[in-house]
Amino acid sequence: MATDQAVRPGAQPEARPPRRRSGQRTRLWGTLLALPTAWIVGFFVASMVIVVLLSFGRTQADGKPVFGRTTANYEALWNDVYLQLFLRSLGYAVATTLICALIAYPVAYAIALYGGRYKNVLIAAIVVPFFASYLIRMYAWSALLSDEGIVNSAIKGTDLGDGVQFLNTPYAVIGGLVYGYIVFMILPVYASLERMDVSLIEAGKDLYHGPLRTFLAVTLPATRAGLFGGMLLVFLPALGDFVSAQLLGGPSTYMIGNLIQQQFLEGQNWPLGSAMTVSMMVALTLLMIFYLRGTSTRARELQ
Amino acid sequence: MSPPAPVSRRSLLRGGLALGATAGLARAASGCAYLPSETPARVKLPKSAKAKVDGDLVYFNWADYLDPSVIKGFQREYGVKVIQSNFDSMEGMYAKLQAGNQYDIIFPIAKWVQKLRAEGKVRAIDHDELTNADQVFYSGSYYNDPWYDDKSAVSVPFTVYKTGIGWRTDKVDSMTGSWNDLWNPQAAKRIFTLDDQDEAIAMAALLLGYDVNTAKAKELEEVKKLLVSQKKYLRAYSSDDVNNMARGDAWIHHMWSGDFVYLRQGLVDKPENYDFEAPTEGTPINSDAYAIPTNAQHPGTAMLFIDYLLRPEIAKKNMAYLYYPFPVKDAAPSFAELVKDVPAANVDLADLENPDVFRLLGADEVQRRAATWTEVKAS
């Protein structure tokens, strides 16, 4: 029950039979929950409100961003350059999501179905490296893949060629994004595979399906929720990422995240940066709503 | 076990909102952040502190920007703790100060000294309180009256550096001593330009014969075209100049002088394969400084700390760690010795009288330059 709720927050708690509680206990829980809620409201919602308000603001002559009532920042967004950046970021994020799915699914499948008693160890082996800062891991990649780095030294050492330029290419940026976010795909897929009833696969085989058809007709639909959730969890941060492009990218791999970051630092244009942030959020929210509605409708039809 | 009694979603939200709103209001009331306010034209300079221990030192600098043994030495000698925190950009440092955080000593770049002084955010530093003041403020010193701080009233110079070009002599033999070398076809796709709005625009502006601080639309348009024309030779924009060179990804790098010295003297196996030039069209020169914020709680300890850092033997230690020259008189020869094979990476007194410094610009000028830089990087 508890896990089911965690996966589907929309599940109806009302379905449970109503129970009487002493008022005291309710108040205790209320107090305990009030603090984290206040935390979220105070620091998350309030910061969001500031960003939204600033997006209608301006920058004073002394460089200080102040609230205002201008829509100039939003008008400034209609710029070919920004559109191009957005499309480029979208392309990178889609590629990242697909590659993550292709890598994560087999990994999660192997662990969930064949991991046996090493399951938890294997999952830990995947999760633990992600405790290290994303930034550090990106630096490690650039050390690994640089022209005189470990991989290229090995290539040269075995006379396979003169080495390959990995770094500062779009592929390196996507590679960095995949490495950075793949764990968000593996875990939900693993969870849904883990929960799946393995006898379903056996049933599929009993009905004379080949392994491929069994997979497509039984396993994949049964784990679709995890896969879709994972795709969302990878796509959203990948689209807004700026670290990978900054550390592994070349002269033409600037992403929308870099653009927004620049407005808050060297650009000294917080209002414009805020307008970009708000627009991104609106666009992504709409995208997410369509996506979730689409996937949940299909899930319902298939049930 | 079933989850605990459900608190109704609405009551939870209401309670949380009330608490959150209180926190938010308190925040809004305590400072006038984000409300329009023009700074007064003249701010009275907050008085200098006496140099005496008045508590532990709250220190705010770039990461790893002083020799740790120097800081340990100060703690030992004066019996105080140095509480360190770091910033990763001047904008970040400024935002923290703006938010009211209290630091005893900060390390701003020249034009930020000018800004902080104009806004009354830093206090005066009485040179008579510093026993080693004559190391930087001797007769004829450029720092007696630097462009960014009238009579050095609020700042003491820390390091100085120039921006030039570092290259691999074992890979490239066709350098001309001009900024055009960043377009050198011999190193195509092995060239890096600093990922820094001011430095990149300045480099192109110098080539075009414009002021490094240009914010004129027409000139910026030309700067943009020039920088975009460089892309086919570029491998990337990056400010990680030391590592890009050390890892062999870069053959030619738009580079800060101190980073080059660190690379050549402190990092690589074959220093003779690395050289540095200060292009003939002019090189941006910049200084970092020590300053004491107005709201510092222990300005006396900060004065002692500055005085301590001005001691020639301490400056030498720091220079050997940082590889950036300090304008400390009796320590200068030791740096000249360190860079005797690449004198171009030194900054001597004659270099300081230089028109190519990054000045404090108005917000609209900065934003025009930022837009240019964005379009270069995005195209």
Interface residues (C-beta under 8 A of the other chain):
Chain A: M1 A2 Q5 P13 R16 R19 R21 R25 T26 W29 G30 L33 A34 L35 T37 A38 W39 I40 V41 G42 F43 V45 A46 V49 I50 L53 L54 G57 T59 Q60 A61 D62 G63 K64 P65 V66 F67 G68 V81 Y82 Q84 L85 S142 A143 S146 D147 E148 G149 Q165 L167 N168 Q246 L247 G249 G250 P251 S252 Y254 N258 L259 Q262 Q263 F264 L265 E266 G267 Q268 N269 L272
Chain B: S2 P3 P4 A5 P6 V7 S11 L12 L13 G15 G16 L17 L19 G20 A21 A23 G24 R27 Y34 L35 P36 S37 E38 T39 S89 E91 G92 Q98 K115 A118 E119 K189 D195 D196 Q197 D198 K231 L234 R235 A236 Y237 D240 N243 R247 G248 D249 G362 A363 D364 V366 Q367 A370 A371 W373 T374 E375 K377 A378 S379
